[in-house]
Amino acid sequence: MAEQWATLGIDLHLEPTGPGLRRGLTDALREAVRSGRLAPCTRLPSSRALAADLGIARNTVADAYADLVAEGWLTARQGSGTRVADRTVVPPAGTAPRARERGRPAYDLRPGSPDLASFPRAEWLKAARRALTAAPHDALDYGDPRGRPELRAALAGYLSRARGVRAEPGRIVVCAGFAHGLKLLGTALRARGARTVAVESYGLDVHWRLLAASGLRTVPLPFDRLGTDPGALSAADAVLLTPAHQFPMGVPLHRDRRAAVVDWARRTGGLVLEDDYDGEFRYDRQPVGALQGLDPDRVVYLGTASKSLAPGLRLAWMVLPPGLAEETVAAKGGVDTCGVLDQLTLAEFLTSGAYDRHVRATRLHYRRRRDALVAAVTARTSEARVTGIAAGLHVLLRLPPGTEQSVLQAAHWQGLAVHGLTRYRHAASVVEPADALVVGYGTPPDHAWSGALDALCAVLPG
């Protein structure tokens, strides 16, 4: 019977204190409920199970439960056991609301996130069930540091077909998001003796900081209407680019410059780190193929599920040149860092065609949003110009000179979260500063979309 009692109820950490076990247990339970550690309606262990866990008499627990039922902290009902009463929990004095709750905007047009409401929950659940049913028992053991072979094989097929990447499973390493992959590459490059990585004049400072944390210096390259200019690459050991859809400027890298970057890498032995940002979401013509296809031995391809599915999955991948794969695995510490079940599910999602169907559906969804944004801005003002609209989940909204900060302040008053272009400019960039907003149209849920557009147009000049 003792073994049966041990399986009943929940694990409950209590430290009865004070004179007498009954009073000490009663006080400990009351404080656990009052502080919110035991949530309303939580079912408590049976008196017999808790007595066995604490090594005390069952009657002591039963008496403590009876006292708290009488005080209104607990409820007891035949057949339902003893539960925490359903009552409002008052947080301890001095407890502040979370920062996100304090400053949550009414409308969010910040770039970098998809519409999370469009995540394909039903299809993902079906894929998870199929994947888990088919998975061998050893799939649940400590995994290959490169990632599950099922996912690497599925990625090799998909990337070759959809992005023109020349990949084989042995050269793919799965990582916990793009930033994790970049951190691993920074460590591997530094171990190779690299000192300098060229970056784009406009980009994400978190990426620059990750490279700096690896001991690498970042040097910004010039930028113009053809995209990033690789002419100043001679002093760099590697270059980080977003050639398919430059973030945040929104232009693809011109074909002549794509060739020039690859020629530089072949000539100098340098490496190109290709961030395939928004590669799946091109609206007005076929997606620009991956740069990696021009030279798989000199280009590292980095992709992620953060925009196509959800950033919370923490799944990304790198297709690496020969030799660098092992060095990157070593930088990873020789362990798999991603959940096996999500890897298996994504592999099933890719091979079943569900991923293609989802991307095509969301591509249409985002194109409609982009069109609505362009139409609204064009109709409301002639002093803001929308650019970078051919792909991705954001547009660049160019403003009259000197107006970026005043527009951002007006947006704050409207409860609108939006980013200015200035925040994405590298501190050492020689590119002429420009006033603009970087407007993401993936984040708002459908019910907030029209309100977000109205709030945006209300703060624009003219």
C-alpha positions as CSV (number, residue, x, y, z in Angstrom):
1,M,0.0,0.0,0.0
2,A,2.9,2.4,0.8
3,E,4.0,2.2,-2.8
4,Q,0.5,3.0,-4.0
5,W,0.2,6.0,-1.7
6,A,3.5,7.3,-3.1
7,T,2.0,7.6,-6.6
8,L,-1.0,9.6,-5.5
9,G,-1.3,13.4,-5.6
10,I,1.4,15.9,-6.4
11,D,4.9,16.6,-5.1
12,L,4.7,19.3,-2.5
13,H,7.6,21.0,-0.8
14,L,6.8,22.0,2.8
15,E,8.9,22.8,5.8
16,P,6.7,22.8,8.9
17,T,8.2,25.0,11.6
18,G,7.2,26.2,15.1
19,P,5.9,24.4,18.2
20,G,4.0,21.2,17.3
21,L,3.8,19.4,14.0
22,R,0.1,20.2,13.4
23,R,0.5,23.9,13.9
24,G,3.8,24.0,11.9
25,L,2.2,22.1,9.0
26,T,-0.9,24.3,9.1
27,D,1.2,27.5,9.0
28,A,3.4,26.2,6.1
29,L,0.3,25.3,4.0
30,R,-1.4,28.6,4.8
31,E,1.7,30.5,3.7
32,A,2.1,28.5,0.5
33,V,-1.5,29.4,-0.5
34,R,-1.3,33.1,0.6
35,S,1.9,33.7,-1.3
36,G,0.5,32.1,-4.5
37,R,3.0,29.2,-4.4
38,L,0.0,26.9,-4.4
39,A,-2.3,28.2,-7.1
40,P,-6.1,28.4,-6.7
41,C,-7.8,25.0,-7.4
42,T,-4.6,23.0,-7.1
43,R,-5.4,19.5,-5.9
44,L,-3.3,18.6,-2.8
45,P,-2.0,15.2,-2.0
46,S,-4.2,12.9,0.0
47,S,-3.6,13.0,3.8
48,R,-2.1,9.6,3.6
49,A,0.3,10.4,0.7
50,L,1.5,13.7,2.3
51,A,1.9,12.0,5.7
52,A,4.1,9.3,4.0
53,D,6.1,12.0,2.2
54,L,6.7,14.0,5.4
55,G,7.2,11.0,7.7
56,I,4.4,12.1,10.1
57,A,1.1,10.7,11.3
58,R,-1.8,10.7,8.8
59,N,-4.1,12.3,11.5
60,T,-1.7,15.2,11.8
61,V,-2.1,16.0,8.1
62,A,-5.9,15.4,8.2
63,D,-6.2,17.8,11.1
64,A,-4.1,20.5,9.4
65,Y,-6.3,20.2,6.2
66,A,-9.5,20.4,8.4
67,D,-8.2,23.6,10.1
68,L,-7.5,25.3,6.7
69,V,-10.8,24.2,5.3
70,A,-12.5,25.9,8.2
71,E,-10.5,29.1,7.6
72,G,-11.4,29.1,3.9
73,W,-7.9,28.4,2.5
74,L,-8.8,25.0,1.3
75,T,-11.9,23.1,0.1
76,A,-12.8,19.5,0.6
77,R,-15.4,17.6,-1.4
78,Q,-16.2,13.9,-1.5
79,G,-14.7,12.3,-4.6
80,S,-12.8,15.5,-5.5
81,G,-10.2,15.5,-2.7
82,T,-8.7,18.5,-1.0
83,R,-8.0,21.6,-3.2
84,V,-6.8,25.2,-2.7
85,A,-9.8,27.5,-2.6
86,D,-10.6,29.5,-5.7
87,R,-9.7,33.0,-4.4
88,T,-7.8,36.0,-5.6
89,V,-4.1,35.8,-4.7
90,V,-2.7,39.2,-3.5
91,P,1.0,39.5,-4.5
92,P,3.4,40.3,-1.7
93,A,4.0,44.0,-1.0
94,G,6.6,45.6,-3.2
95,T,6.1,43.1,-6.1
96,A,6.2,45.1,-9.3
97,P,4.4,44.2,-12.5
98,R,6.6,42.7,-15.2
99,A,8.2,45.2,-17.6
100,R,6.3,43.9,-20.6
101,E,2.9,44.4,-18.8
102,R,3.9,48.0,-17.7
103,G,5.0,49.2,-21.1
104,R,3.1,47.0,-23.5
105,P,2.1,49.1,-26.6
106,A,-1.4,49.3,-28.0
107,Y,0.0,48.5,-31.5
108,D,3.2,46.7,-32.4
109,L,4.9,47.4,-35.7
110,R,8.4,46.5,-34.7
111,P,10.2,44.3,-37.2
112,G,11.6,40.8,-36.6
113,S,8.6,38.7,-35.7
114,P,5.9,36.8,-37.7
115,D,2.2,36.7,-37.0
116,L,2.3,34.2,-34.1
117,A,-1.4,33.6,-34.4
118,S,-0.8,32.0,-37.8
119,F,1.4,29.3,-36.4
120,P,0.0,26.0,-37.8
121,R,-0.9,24.4,-34.4
122,A,-3.1,21.6,-35.8
123,E,-0.6,20.6,-38.5
124,W,2.3,20.9,-36.1
125,L,0.5,18.6,-33.6
126,K,-0.2,16.0,-36.4
127,A,3.4,16.1,-37.4
128,A,4.6,15.7,-33.8
129,R,2.4,12.7,-33.3
130,R,3.6,11.0,-36.5
131,A,7.2,11.9,-35.7
132,L,7.0,10.6,-32.2
133,T,5.3,7.4,-33.2
134,A,7.9,6.6,-35.8
135,A,11.0,7.7,-33.7
136,P,13.3,4.9,-32.5
137,H,13.8,4.6,-28.8
138,D,17.4,5.9,-29.1
139,A,16.2,9.1,-30.6
140,L,15.3,10.2,-27.0
141,D,18.8,9.6,-25.8
142,Y,21.6,12.3,-25.8
143,G,21.8,13.4,-29.4
144,D,24.4,14.0,-32.1
145,P,25.8,17.5,-31.6
146,R,25.1,18.2,-35.3
147,G,21.4,17.6,-34.7
148,R,19.0,14.7,-35.5
149,P,19.9,12.9,-38.7
150,E,16.2,13.0,-39.8
151,L,16.1,16.8,-39.6
152,R,19.5,17.2,-41.3
153,A,18.4,15.0,-44.2
154,A,15.0,16.8,-44.5
155,L,16.8,20.2,-44.5
156,A,19.3,19.1,-47.1
157,G,16.4,18.2,-49.5
158,Y,14.4,21.3,-48.8
159,L,17.2,23.8,-49.0
160,S,18.4,22.3,-52.3
161,R,15.0,22.4,-53.8
162,A,13.7,25.7,-52.5
163,R,16.8,27.9,-51.9
164,G,19.3,26.5,-54.3
165,V,21.7,25.5,-51.5
166,R,24.2,22.8,-52.2
167,A,23.9,20.8,-48.9
168,E,24.5,17.3,-47.6
169,P,23.4,16.2,-44.2
170,G,27.0,15.7,-42.9
171,R,27.7,19.4,-43.4
172,I,24.5,20.7,-41.6
173,V,24.6,21.6,-38.0
174,V,21.3,22.4,-36.1
175,C,21.5,25.1,-33.5
176,A,19.2,26.9,-31.1
177,G,18.4,30.0,-33.2
178,F,20.4,32.2,-35.5
179,A,22.2,34.0,-32.7
180,H,23.4,30.7,-31.3
181,G,24.7,29.7,-34.7
182,L,26.5,33.0,-35.1
183,K,28.1,32.7,-31.7
184,L,29.4,29.2,-32.6
185,L,30.8,30.6,-35.9
186,G,32.5,33.5,-34.0
187,T,34.2,31.0,-31.7
188,A,35.3,28.8,-34.6
189,L,36.6,31.8,-36.6
190,R,38.6,33.2,-33.7
191,A,40.1,29.7,-33.1
192,R,41.2,29.8,-36.8
193,G,43.0,33.1,-36.1
194,A,40.4,35.5,-37.6
195,R,40.5,39.0,-36.3
196,T,38.0,41.1,-38.4
197,V,34.5,40.4,-39.8
198,A,33.1,42.9,-42.3
199,V,29.4,43.6,-41.7
200,E,26.7,45.7,-43.4
201,S,26.4,49.4,-42.4
202,Y,22.8,48.7,-41.3
203,G,22.0,45.6,-39.4
204,L,21.3,44.1,-36.0
205,D,23.6,45.3,-33.2
206,V,23.0,42.0,-31.3
207,H,24.9,40.2,-34.1
208,W,27.7,42.7,-34.0
209,R,27.9,42.2,-30.2
210,L,28.0,38.4,-30.5
211,L,30.9,38.6,-32.9
212,A,32.7,41.1,-30.6
213,A,32.2,38.8,-27.6
214,S,34.1,36.2,-29.6
215,G,37.0,38.6,-29.9
216,L,36.3,39.7,-33.4
217,R,36.3,43.3,-34.6
218,T,33.4,44.3,-36.9
219,V,34.0,46.8,-39.8
220,P,31.0,48.2,-41.7
221,L,31.0,48.2,-45.5
222,P,29.6,51.0,-47.7
223,F,26.0,50.7,-48.9
224,D,24.1,52.2,-51.9
225,R,21.1,51.4,-54.1
226,L,22.7,48.2,-55.3
227,G,23.1,46.9,-51.7
228,T,26.3,46.4,-49.7
229,D,29.5,47.3,-51.6
230,P,32.1,44.6,-51.1
231,G,34.9,46.8,-52.4
232,A,36.4,47.4,-49.0
233,L,36.6,43.7,-48.0
234,S,40.4,43.3,-48.4
235,A,41.1,43.8,-44.7
236,A,38.5,41.3,-43.4
237,D,38.8,37.6,-42.6
238,A,35.0,37.0,-43.1
239,V,31.9,39.0,-44.0
240,L,28.3,38.7,-42.7
241,L,25.7,39.5,-45.3
242,T,21.9,39.3,-45.8
243,P,22.0,39.0,-49.6
244,A,18.4,37.8,-50.3
245,H,16.7,40.7,-48.5
246,Q,19.0,43.1,-46.7
247,F,17.8,44.0,-43.2
248,P,16.7,46.6,-42.7
249,M,17.1,48.4,-46.0
250,G,15.1,45.7,-47.9
251,V,17.1,45.4,-51.1
252,P,18.7,42.2,-52.5
253,L,22.4,42.2,-53.2
254,H,23.0,43.0,-56.8
255,R,24.2,40.0,-58.9
256,D,27.5,41.7,-59.8
257,R,28.2,42.2,-56.1
258,R,27.2,38.7,-55.3
259,A,29.9,37.5,-57.7
260,A,32.4,40.0,-56.3
261,V,31.9,38.7,-52.8
262,V,32.5,35.1,-53.9
263,D,35.6,36.1,-55.9
264,W,37.0,37.8,-52.8
265,A,36.4,34.7,-50.7
266,R,38.2,32.5,-53.3
267,R,41.1,34.9,-53.7
268,T,41.8,35.5,-50.1
269,G,40.6,32.4,-48.3
270,G,37.9,34.4,-46.5
271,L,34.5,33.2,-45.5
272,V,31.1,34.5,-46.3
273,L,28.4,34.2,-43.6
274,E,25.1,34.2,-45.4
275,D,22.1,35.2,-43.3
276,D,19.2,34.0,-45.4
277,Y,16.9,36.6,-43.8
278,D,13.3,36.4,-45.1
279,G,14.4,34.1,-47.9
280,E,11.1,32.4,-48.2
281,F,9.0,35.5,-48.4
282,R,9.4,37.1,-51.8
283,Y,6.2,38.5,-53.3
284,D,6.8,40.1,-56.7
285,R,9.0,37.5,-58.4
286,Q,10.7,34.2,-57.7
287,P,12.9,34.2,-54.5
288,V,16.5,35.2,-55.0
289,G,18.6,32.0,-54.7
290,A,21.0,31.5,-51.9
291,L,24.5,32.9,-52.3
292,Q,25.9,29.6,-51.0
293,G,25.0,27.9,-54.3
294,L,27.8,29.9,-56.0
295,D,30.5,28.4,-53.8
296,P,29.7,25.9,-51.0
297,D,33.3,25.8,-50.0
298,R,33.6,29.5,-49.1
299,V,30.0,30.4,-48.0
300,V,28.3,29.4,-44.7
301,Y,24.6,29.3,-45.1
302,L,22.4,30.2,-42.0
303,G,18.7,29.7,-41.9
304,T,16.0,29.7,-39.2
305,A,12.4,28.8,-38.5
306,S,12.0,32.0,-36.5
307,K,10.2,33.9,-39.3
308,S,8.6,31.1,-41.3
309,L,7.1,29.3,-38.2
310,A,7.9,30.9,-34.8
311,P,11.0,32.2,-32.9
312,G,9.9,30.3,-29.8
313,L,10.9,27.0,-31.5
314,R,14.6,28.0,-31.2
315,L,15.5,26.0,-34.3
316,A,18.1,27.2,-36.9
317,W,20.6,25.5,-39.1
318,M,24.0,26.1,-40.7
319,V,25.3,24.5,-43.9
320,L,29.1,24.6,-43.5
321,P,32.1,24.2,-45.8
322,P,34.3,21.1,-45.3
323,G,36.3,21.3,-42.1
324,L,34.4,24.0,-40.5
325,A,31.6,21.7,-39.6
326,E,33.8,19.8,-37.1
327,E,35.2,23.0,-35.7
328,T,31.7,24.4,-35.2
329,V,30.6,21.2,-33.4
330,A,33.7,21.5,-31.2
331,A,32.6,25.1,-30.4
332,K,29.2,23.7,-29.5
333,G,30.8,21.6,-26.8
334,G,30.1,18.3,-28.4
335,V,26.4,18.2,-27.3
336,D,23.1,18.7,-29.0
337,T,21.4,21.9,-27.8
338,C,18.0,21.5,-29.4
339,G,15.0,19.5,-28.2
340,V,14.8,16.2,-30.0
341,L,11.0,16.2,-30.3
342,D,10.9,19.6,-32.1
343,Q,13.7,18.5,-34.4
344,L,11.8,15.3,-35.3
345,T,8.6,17.3,-35.8
346,L,10.2,19.8,-38.1
347,A,11.7,17.0,-40.1
348,E,8.3,15.4,-40.5
349,F,6.8,18.9,-41.3
350,L,9.3,19.3,-44.1
351,T,9.1,15.9,-45.6
352,S,5.3,15.7,-45.5
353,G,4.9,19.0,-47.5
354,A,3.2,20.7,-44.6
355,Y,6.0,23.3,-44.4
356,D,5.6,24.2,-48.1
357,R,1.9,24.6,-47.6
358,H,2.3,26.8,-44.6
359,V,4.9,29.0,-46.2
360,R,2.7,29.5,-49.3
361,A,-0.3,30.4,-47.2
362,T,1.6,32.8,-45.0
363,R,3.3,34.4,-48.0
364,L,-0.2,35.3,-49.3
365,H,-1.2,36.6,-45.9
366,Y,1.8,38.8,-45.6
367,R,1.6,40.1,-49.1
368,R,-1.9,41.3,-48.4
369,R,-0.7,43.1,-45.3
370,R,2.1,44.7,-47.3
371,D,-0.3,45.8,-50.0
372,A,-2.6,47.3,-47.4
373,L,0.2,49.1,-45.6
374,V,1.5,50.6,-48.9
375,A,-2.0,51.7,-50.0
376,A,-2.7,53.3,-46.6
377,V,0.6,55.3,-46.4
378,T,0.3,56.4,-50.1
379,A,-3.3,57.6,-49.6
380,R,-2.6,59.5,-46.3
381,T,0.7,61.3,-47.0
382,S,3.0,62.3,-49.8
383,E,5.9,63.0,-47.5
384,A,6.8,59.4,-46.6
385,R,8.0,56.9,-49.2
386,V,7.7,53.2,-48.9
387,T,10.7,51.1,-50.1
388,G,12.1,47.6,-49.7
389,I,8.7,46.0,-50.3
390,A,9.6,43.1,-52.6
391,A,10.1,40.6,-49.8
392,G,10.2,40.0,-46.1
393,L,8.1,41.0,-43.2
394,H,9.0,44.7,-43.0
395,V,9.2,47.8,-45.2
396,L,11.4,50.9,-45.0
397,L,9.4,54.1,-44.7
398,R,11.6,57.0,-45.7
399,L,10.9,60.3,-44.0
400,P,11.8,63.9,-44.7
401,P,15.2,64.8,-43.3
402,G,15.3,65.6,-39.6
403,T,11.9,64.1,-38.8
404,E,12.7,60.6,-37.6
405,Q,12.9,61.4,-33.8
406,S,9.8,63.5,-33.8
407,V,7.8,60.8,-35.6
408,L,9.0,58.2,-33.1
409,Q,8.0,60.4,-30.2
410,A,4.5,60.9,-31.7
411,A,4.3,57.1,-32.2
412,H,5.1,56.6,-28.5
413,W,2.2,59.0,-27.6
414,Q,-0.1,57.0,-29.8
415,G,0.9,53.7,-28.1
416,L,2.5,52.5,-31.3
417,A,5.8,50.6,-31.1
418,V,7.9,51.1,-34.2
419,H,11.7,51.4,-34.8
420,G,13.7,54.1,-36.5
421,L,16.4,53.4,-39.0
422,T,19.0,55.1,-36.8
423,R,19.0,52.2,-34.2
424,Y,20.3,49.8,-36.9
425,R,23.2,51.9,-38.1
426,H,26.7,50.7,-37.2
427,A,28.6,53.2,-35.1
428,A,31.5,53.2,-37.5
429,S,29.5,53.5,-40.6
430,V,30.5,56.1,-43.2
431,V,27.1,55.9,-44.9
432,E,25.2,59.1,-44.9
433,P,22.5,58.9,-42.2
434,A,18.9,58.7,-43.4
435,D,15.6,59.4,-41.6
436,A,13.2,56.4,-41.9
437,L,11.0,54.0,-40.0
438,V,11.5,50.2,-40.1
439,V,7.9,49.0,-40.1
440,G,7.3,45.3,-39.4
441,Y,3.9,44.0,-40.6
442,G,4.1,40.5,-39.3
443,T,3.5,41.0,-35.6
444,P,0.0,42.4,-35.2
445,P,-2.8,39.9,-34.9
446,D,-5.6,40.3,-37.5
447,H,-8.0,42.0,-35.2
448,A,-5.4,44.8,-34.5
449,W,-4.1,45.2,-38.0
450,S,-6.4,48.1,-39.2
451,G,-5.9,49.9,-35.9
452,A,-2.1,49.6,-36.2
453,L,-2.3,51.1,-39.8
454,D,-4.4,54.0,-38.5
455,A,-2.0,54.7,-35.7
456,L,1.0,54.6,-38.1
457,C,-0.6,57.0,-40.6
458,A,-1.6,59.3,-37.8
459,V,2.1,60.0,-36.9
460,L,3.5,60.4,-40.4
461,P,4.4,63.9,-41.6
462,G,1.9,65.6,-43.9
